[in-house]
């Protein structure tokens, strides 16, 4: 698929009138319009981020990682580099680029989530977006459901943003600090970045918060592989995402069975997975 497409434009003769004919011009192809700055759904920062040396370099060491006798879970450990979140702390420019790329992604898919899964948010009066970065997802929810007060909970250096009437920010560490109480706790592409042990720790924190305040459930806007094997139309996307997580993060793409075991091990009683777009799903988890 090319970056540009051919279009026909009507030629207006000098002095007006008809009969000017048409001419062929080139214009940005529909998919390429996602790279335009003035497109509110643009993926420009995401594309730049995915081609940044901090993201690309680990792929070059994948062969050495496979041949290594070490028990390293991620490629960064094998090559002696830093984990992605450590890179963001050390390189403010890259950290900003990553936040912008995730914000653009959130803007697009969060709108699909609130449009296709309205019933998951109906009846809620409060929601905490755990690991919500600059709050793009929370802003979409707050806009779509003005009666829900949204709170973004992330590291203090990440959530330095201005509060809105039904949106505020709280700094803290989801692994060690108490998560603010709310009717529902939301994760958007957070749990898939971490290994099972870290996810269990966070999920137990969530269950503790929900039980102590007698609140409702956890919402996960995560990716879920369908386990369809080679016959699955999304198999290539699943494998690519799984490899990317292997290369730059510590997590993995989980199947429904793997998600279910993780929730059960954390003490939750049930869950419901609702597909949103592609590999993206809304996962509702209940104490």
C-alpha positions as CSV (number, residue, x, y, z in Angstrom):
1,X,0.0,0.0,0.0
2,X,1.5,3.3,-1.1
3,X,1.7,6.6,0.9
4,X,-0.2,8.4,-1.8
5,X,-3.2,7.7,-4.0
6,X,-4.4,9.0,-7.4
7,X,-7.5,11.3,-7.4
8,X,-9.3,13.1,-10.2
9,X,-9.9,16.8,-9.9
10,X,-12.2,18.9,-12.1
11,X,-10.5,21.5,-14.2
12,X,-12.3,24.9,-14.2
13,X,-11.6,26.8,-17.4
14,X,-10.4,30.4,-17.3
15,X,-13.4,32.6,-17.0
16,X,-15.6,29.9,-15.6
17,X,-18.0,27.7,-17.4
18,X,-17.9,24.0,-18.2
19,X,-15.9,21.6,-20.3
20,X,-12.6,21.9,-18.5
21,X,-12.2,18.2,-18.1
22,X,-10.4,16.5,-15.3
23,X,-6.8,16.0,-14.3
24,X,-5.1,13.3,-12.1
25,X,-3.4,14.4,-8.9
26,X,-1.8,12.6,-6.0
27,X,-3.1,12.9,-2.5
28,X,-2.3,11.3,0.8
29,X,-3.7,7.8,1.0
30,X,-6.4,7.1,3.7
31,X,-4.0,5.1,5.9
32,X,-1.3,7.8,5.5
33,X,-3.6,10.4,6.9
34,X,-2.9,8.9,10.3
35,X,0.5,10.5,10.0
36,X,-0.7,14.1,9.6
37,X,-0.3,16.4,12.5
38,X,-3.7,18.0,12.1
39,X,-5.5,14.7,12.2
40,X,-7.0,14.3,15.8
41,X,-6.6,10.5,15.5
42,X,-3.0,10.7,14.2
43,X,-0.5,8.0,14.9
44,X,2.5,10.1,14.1
45,X,4.2,9.9,17.5
46,X,3.6,6.2,17.7
47,X,5.3,5.6,14.3
48,X,8.2,7.8,15.4
49,X,8.5,6.0,18.7
50,X,8.4,2.5,17.1
51,X,11.4,3.6,15.0
52,X,13.3,5.1,17.8
53,X,16.7,3.5,18.6
54,X,15.6,2.7,22.1
55,X,12.8,0.5,20.6
56,X,14.7,-0.8,17.5
57,X,18.0,-1.7,19.1
58,X,16.7,-4.6,21.2
59,X,15.5,-6.4,18.1
60,X,19.0,-6.5,16.8
61,X,20.0,-8.6,19.8
62,X,17.2,-11.0,19.6
63,X,19.3,-13.8,18.0
64,X,21.9,-13.5,20.8
65,X,19.2,-13.5,23.4
66,X,17.7,-16.8,22.0
67,X,21.2,-18.4,22.0
68,X,22.1,-17.2,25.5
69,X,22.2,-19.6,28.3
70,X,21.0,-17.0,30.8
71,X,17.6,-17.1,32.3
72,X,16.9,-13.5,31.3
73,X,13.2,-12.8,30.7
74,X,13.7,-9.8,28.5
75,X,16.3,-8.9,25.9
76,X,17.5,-5.8,27.7
77,X,18.9,-8.0,30.5
78,X,20.9,-10.1,28.0
79,X,22.5,-7.1,26.3
80,X,23.1,-5.2,29.6
81,X,20.7,-2.4,28.7
82,X,18.0,-0.6,30.6
83,X,14.3,-1.6,30.8
84,X,11.9,0.6,28.9
85,X,10.6,2.4,32.0
86,X,14.2,3.0,33.1
87,X,15.0,4.5,29.7
88,X,12.1,6.9,30.1
89,X,13.4,8.0,33.5
90,X,16.9,8.6,32.1
91,X,15.8,10.1,28.8
92,X,13.1,12.8,29.2
93,X,12.8,13.3,25.5
94,X,12.1,9.7,24.8
95,X,9.7,9.5,27.8
96,X,7.7,12.4,26.3
97,X,7.7,10.7,22.9
98,X,6.4,7.5,24.4
99,X,3.7,9.3,26.4
100,X,2.6,11.1,23.2
101,X,2.5,7.9,21.2
102,X,0.4,6.1,23.9
103,X,-1.8,9.2,24.1
104,X,-2.6,9.1,20.4
105,X,-3.3,5.4,20.6
106,X,-5.6,5.9,23.6
107,X,-7.5,8.7,21.9
108,X,-8.5,6.4,19.1
109,X,-9.3,3.2,20.8
110,X,-10.8,4.6,24.0
111,X,-13.5,6.2,21.8
112,X,-14.2,2.8,20.3
113,X,-14.4,1.4,23.8
114,X,-16.9,3.9,25.2
115,X,-19.0,3.6,22.0
116,X,-19.1,-0.2,22.0
117,X,-19.1,-0.9,25.7
118,X,-21.4,1.8,27.2
119,X,-23.0,-0.7,29.6
120,X,-19.7,-1.2,31.4
121,X,-19.7,2.4,32.5
122,X,-23.3,3.0,33.1
123,X,-24.2,3.4,36.8
124,X,-20.6,4.3,37.8
125,X,-20.0,7.5,39.7
126,X,-16.2,7.2,40.0
127,X,-13.4,5.6,38.2
128,X,-9.6,5.4,38.6
129,X,-7.4,5.0,35.6
130,X,-4.4,3.1,37.0
131,X,-1.2,3.8,35.2
132,X,-3.1,6.3,33.1
133,X,-0.1,8.5,32.2
134,X,-1.3,12.0,31.0
135,X,-5.0,10.9,31.2
136,X,-6.1,10.6,27.6
137,X,-8.3,7.6,28.2
138,X,-9.7,9.2,31.4
139,X,-10.5,12.4,29.4
140,X,-12.4,10.4,26.8
141,X,-14.4,8.6,29.5
142,X,-15.1,11.8,31.4
143,X,-16.3,13.5,28.3
144,X,-18.6,10.6,27.3
145,X,-19.9,10.1,30.9
146,X,-20.0,13.5,32.7
147,X,-21.5,11.9,35.8
148,X,-18.4,9.8,36.3
149,X,-15.6,11.4,38.3
150,X,-12.3,10.1,36.9
151,X,-9.0,10.0,38.6
152,X,-5.6,9.3,36.9
153,X,-3.2,7.4,39.1
154,X,0.4,7.2,38.0
155,X,3.9,8.1,39.0
156,X,4.2,11.7,40.3
157,X,6.5,12.8,37.5
158,X,4.0,11.4,34.9
159,X,0.7,12.9,36.1
160,X,1.7,16.5,36.3
161,X,-1.4,17.8,34.5
162,X,-4.2,20.2,35.1
163,X,-7.3,18.8,36.7
164,X,-10.8,19.3,35.2
165,X,-14.3,19.4,36.8
166,X,-14.7,15.6,36.7
167,X,-11.1,14.6,36.3
168,X,-8.1,14.8,38.7
169,X,-4.7,13.4,39.0
170,X,-3.1,11.5,41.9
171,X,0.6,10.6,42.1
172,X,1.7,7.2,43.4
173,X,3.2,3.8,42.6
174,X,0.7,1.1,41.7
175,X,3.0,-1.6,43.1
176,X,3.5,-0.1,46.5
177,X,1.0,2.6,47.2
178,X,-2.7,2.3,48.0
179,X,-4.8,2.7,44.9
180,X,-7.5,5.5,45.4
181,X,-11.0,4.0,46.0
182,X,-13.6,4.2,43.2
183,X,-16.5,2.3,41.8
184,X,-14.2,0.8,39.1
185,X,-10.5,0.6,38.5
186,X,-9.3,0.8,34.9
187,X,-6.1,-0.4,33.2
188,X,-5.4,0.5,29.6
189,X,-2.5,-1.4,28.0
190,X,-0.8,-1.6,31.4
191,X,-0.9,-5.3,32.5
192,X,0.3,-6.7,29.2
193,X,3.6,-4.8,29.7
194,X,4.4,-6.7,32.8
195,X,5.2,-10.4,33.7
196,X,2.7,-12.5,35.7
197,X,4.4,-11.9,39.0
198,X,4.1,-8.1,38.7
199,X,0.5,-8.3,37.4
200,X,-0.5,-10.4,40.4
201,X,0.9,-7.8,42.7
202,X,-1.0,-5.0,41.1
203,X,-4.3,-7.1,40.8
204,X,-4.1,-8.0,44.5
205,X,-3.7,-4.3,45.3
206,X,-6.8,-3.6,43.2
207,X,-8.8,-6.4,44.9
208,X,-7.8,-5.0,48.3
209,X,-9.0,-1.5,47.2
210,X,-12.3,-2.8,45.9
211,X,-13.1,-5.0,48.9
212,X,-12.2,-2.3,51.4
213,X,-14.5,0.2,49.8
214,X,-17.2,-2.4,48.7
215,X,-16.9,-1.2,45.1
216,X,-17.6,-2.9,41.8
217,X,-14.9,-4.2,39.5
218,X,-11.7,-3.8,37.5
219,X,-11.9,-2.8,33.8
220,X,-9.0,-3.8,31.6
221,X,-8.6,-2.3,28.2
222,X,-6.0,-4.9,27.1
223,X,-5.1,-7.1,24.2
224,X,-6.2,-10.7,24.1
225,X,-5.1,-13.3,21.6
226,X,-7.9,-15.6,20.4
227,X,-5.8,-18.7,20.3
228,X,-6.9,-19.5,16.8
229,X,-3.5,-20.7,15.6
230,X,-2.5,-20.2,12.0
231,X,-6.1,-20.1,10.8
232,X,-6.7,-16.9,12.8
233,X,-6.8,-13.8,10.6
234,X,-5.1,-11.9,13.5
235,X,-2.4,-14.5,14.0
236,X,0.3,-12.3,12.4
237,X,-0.7,-9.3,14.5
238,X,-0.7,-11.4,17.6
239,X,2.8,-12.7,17.0
240,X,4.2,-9.3,16.1
241,X,2.7,-7.7,19.3
242,X,4.0,-10.6,21.4
243,X,7.5,-10.2,19.9
244,X,7.4,-6.4,20.4
245,X,6.6,-7.0,24.1
246,X,9.3,-9.5,24.3
247,X,11.8,-7.1,22.8
248,X,11.0,-3.8,24.6
249,X,9.0,-4.7,27.7
250,X,8.7,-7.5,30.3
251,X,5.2,-8.7,29.4
252,X,3.5,-10.8,26.8
253,X,0.3,-11.1,24.8
254,X,-2.0,-13.4,26.8
255,X,-4.8,-15.7,25.7
256,X,-8.2,-15.7,27.5
257,X,-7.1,-18.8,29.4
258,X,-4.0,-17.1,30.6
259,X,-5.9,-14.0,31.6
260,X,-8.4,-16.2,33.5
261,X,-5.7,-17.9,35.4
262,X,-4.1,-14.6,36.3
263,X,-7.4,-13.2,37.7
264,X,-8.1,-16.4,39.6
265,X,-4.6,-16.4,41.2
266,X,-5.2,-12.8,42.3
267,X,-8.4,-13.9,44.1
268,X,-11.0,-12.6,41.6
269,X,-14.2,-14.7,41.1
270,X,-15.2,-14.0,37.5
271,X,-14.4,-12.0,34.4
272,X,-16.0,-11.0,31.1
273,X,-14.1,-10.3,27.9
274,X,-15.7,-8.1,25.2
275,X,-13.8,-7.5,21.9
276,X,-13.5,-3.9,21.0
277,X,-11.2,-3.6,17.9
278,X,-8.8,-6.1,16.5
279,X,-6.8,-7.6,19.4
280,X,-8.2,-5.0,21.8
281,X,-10.7,-6.1,24.3
282,X,-12.5,-4.7,27.4
283,X,-12.0,-7.1,30.3
284,X,-14.3,-6.7,33.3
285,X,-13.0,-8.5,36.4
286,X,-15.1,-9.0,39.5
287,X,-14.1,-9.7,43.2
